[in-house]
Every structure is written in structure tokens, then in C-alpha cells.
Amino acid sequence: MNWQELDGEARKLASMVEYTPDIVVAIARGGVIPAALLSKLLNVKDMFVLKMRRENEGRKIETYVLTDISHKKILLVEDMIETGRSLIAGKKYLEEHGAFVKTACLYIMPISEIKPDYFLKEVDEVMSFPWNK
């Protein structure tokens, strides 16, 4: 995938989002660029990043959203979901702080433990994104 193809995929994903979030939250690192694109395409000014660390079979949040998110509509974004554990942990954290959370990513895999609210398609192998090259 190149940058132009990514732009097209981000536009397709943005067209699927049925509501206007107050905040876009990216899961670092992979979700940062897709979240920035979706934030721009959806005209959402506020964007934050959650950084996760693998801990045994789960995920631990290392950076937190430092603003009041209670009663806010959040779009939580990842680039691609393999297991989905980071998305699950991020969604739980945001909801525990009073946010209404919808999730989005470009692609999921058959082994994904969560199906996001918005995604383009299921793929059988990990995609190579321009920021990974």
C-alpha cells in the first residue's frame, strides 16, 4: 500500500462513519496516521493518543487522555486489528471514564477478538502500511 492508496481507504472508511464524534482517539503507533486522516475527513478538531504495552495476554495503557471525556462521543482508531486486544483495552478505558465509544480500523483478521463498528474488510495477512516501510 502506498500513501495514495491509504488516502483512498481512509476516505472509504470515513464515509462509513454514521455519527460525528467529539474526539478521535488513536491507538499508538499504528492508529495515529489513520486517526489523523479520519479526524480531518470527519472535521473533528480534538484528537488524542493512547499508548499500550503488551502485558502477558492483555494490554496495559501507558499514556492516558488527560481531559474530561465523560459524555463525549469518541471514535477509537487502529490501523489493523490482529487480535484486537489493544482496541478492547482502549475501549474499556474510555468507557470507564464516561465516554460513548465507537471503533474503527482499516482491516481486521479472522483471529480478531473484536469486530470494530467500522472497518473496510477482513484480510488473511498483516498489511504493510506506508509508515512501516
VENSUL-V503261 format. One record per backbone hydrogen bond with DSSP energy under -0.5 kcal/mol. CO is the residue of the C=O (numbers start at 1). NH is the residue of the N-H. E is the energy in kcal/mol with one decimal. If there is no record, write none. Layout:
# VENSUL-V503261
CO:NH:E ; CO:NH:E
This chain:
# VENSUL-V503261
2:6:-2.3 ; 3:7:-2.2 ; 4:8:-1.9 ; 5:9:-2.3 ; 6:10:-2.9 ; 7:11:-2.2 ; 8:12:-1.9 ; 9:13:-2.5 ; 10:14:-2.7 ; 11:15:-1.8 ; 12:16:-0.7 ; 13:16:-1.2 ; 13:17:-0.8 ; 14:17:-0.8 ; 19:21:-0.8 ; 22:46:-0.6 ; 23:75:-2.2 ; 24:48:-2.2 ; 25:77:-3.1 ; 26:28:-0.7 ; 26:50:-3.2 ; 27:31:-2.6 ; 28:52:-0.6 ; 29:32:-1.9 ; 30:34:-0.6 ; 31:35:-2.3 ; 32:36:-2.3 ; 33:37:-2.3 ; 34:38:-2.7 ; 35:39:-2.9 ; 36:40:-2.0 ; 37:41:-2.9 ; 38:42:-2.7 ; 39:44:-3.0 ; 40:43:-1.0 ; 43:45:-0.6 ; 46:24:-2.3 ; 48:26:-2.8 ; 50:28:-3.1 ; 51:62:-3.5 ; 51:63:-1.2 ; 53:60:-2.7 ; 55:58:-2.3 ; 58:55:-2.4 ; 60:53:-2.2 ; 64:66:-0.6 ; 67:69:-0.6 ; 69:72:-2.1 ; 72:74:-0.6 ; 72:100:-2.8 ; 73:22:-2.5 ; 73:23:-1.9 ; 74:76:-0.6 ; 74:102:-2.6 ; 75:25:-2.7 ; 75:77:-0.5 ; 76:104:-2.5 ; 77:27:-2.2 ; 78:106:-0.6 ; 79:106:-1.5 ; 79:107:-1.2 ; 80:82:-0.6 ; 81:109:-0.9 ; 83:113:-3.7 ; 84:88:-2.5 ; 85:89:-2.4 ; 86:90:-2.7 ; 87:91:-2.5 ; 88:92:-2.2 ; 89:93:-2.4 ; 90:94:-2.3 ; 91:95:-2.6 ; 92:96:-2.4 ; 93:97:-0.8 ; 94:97:-0.6 ; 94:99:-2.1 ; 95:98:-2.0 ; 98:71:-3.0 ; 99:101:-0.6 ; 100:74:-3.1 ; 102:76:-2.9 ; 103:118:-1.8 ; 104:78:-2.0 ; 105:120:-0.5 ; 106:120:-2.0 ; 106:121:-1.2 ; 107:81:-2.5 ; 108:123:-2.9 ; 109:112:-2.0 ; 114:116:-0.6 ; 118:105:-1.9 ; 121:108:-1.9 ; 123:110:-0.6 ; 127:129:-0.7 ; 129:132:-2.1 ; 130:133:-1.0
